[in-house]
Amino acid sequence: MQSDIYRHFGIQPIVNAVGYATRVTGSCPHPDVIAAMAAASAQYVELDDLLAAASKLIQRCTTAETGIITCGAGAALTLAAAACLAGNNPDIMDRLPDVSSCPRSEIIYPAAGPFDYDHAIRLSGARLISIDYRAPDALSQIERSITPQTAAIGFVWYGVEEQPSLDAIIDLAHRNGLPVIVDGAFSMPPVENLTALSRRGADLIAYSGGKHLGGPQASGILCGRTDLIRSAWVQMVDMDVRAGTWSLQHWVTNGWISRSPRHGIGRSMKVSKESMIGLMTALERYSQRHHAGEYAAWKKQIDDIYAGIRDLTGLKVTQLDRAANGQPYPLLKIESGSPPEGHRVRDLILALRSLPRKIILAEDEVSPDRAYLYSTCLLPGDAEYVVAAIRQAVQ
């Protein structure tokens, strides 16, 4: 039944030509990850013990001081913001998203753009000070926006051409005694970003676990400064605990926090033991994967699809080695053909979606006459099916 589980519930699997996107269910984890999740489901552990083990692994794999596993990168961003607002103050933790008692309640953040996930930050209760990071004077605008109410400065990793550079943001923030929150959900590949963002001095980094890392879809990592990660930790886990017997009582004993908080803002973002172990397994094997070989396999599929549809005069198809943001993904750019024989990309998208086994393309953020086809999540046999479907739709 496993191979037909979706059909058992009346769901037809799709061809994912979008890549690691949530709407098409992220990645398909490696069998080792699935096996680890199945094994984890058969026993009980104390959640704080599991998080402590995850923290050590995250430290080793990311070079950050420590980290926790979260329910996706979105939850990691909310918890990061909550940590910057509350610090180690359990009274503030208990009241978030009410920030009326926060000495610092504002976070400087990039204005909404093509990757608009600032809602996760606002969920903490923080008031966002939006700056156009693409503006030539963005750094000056950010500096002028810093006030005594500023709790943190945010940065979204859009692509290899950073604007302004993360290094400049970190330098500015640290000169003003502020932490930097980095949304690195889609920052890999390049593979080096798993360690580079920490090495560059970012204080909190949110990674998606269900994209290139290859973990469960609803998993993520928040890593960074120990004090801020601790704050995120206690605002996420079940806090039905008693003074003196709390599993993290040593944090009270050593003076880091005065008492255990009540259920925090991240309580609804809890992560299952299976997802934690699944992501830990994926993270552990990430450095052992043959990334060059994976890229070569993606490239081969793109080569095959391009060879099968490049003669279609109704479309303009361009083969690319990198995505528009510079990430190393082989892909096809598909554009509407010229009239009168030209085929509209929007019609192609709708035709592929209407198939019994849908093919989902990555739609352009701006133009309805442009779409992209990624091979990162194609399964065996998908390339041939895509070629036949596009040819039929256009011809």
Order of alpha helices (4+ residues) and beta strands (2+ residues): alpha-beta-alpha-alpha-beta-alpha-alpha-beta-alpha-beta-alpha-beta-alpha-beta-alpha-beta-beta-alpha-alpha-alpha-alpha-beta-beta-alpha-beta-beta-alpha
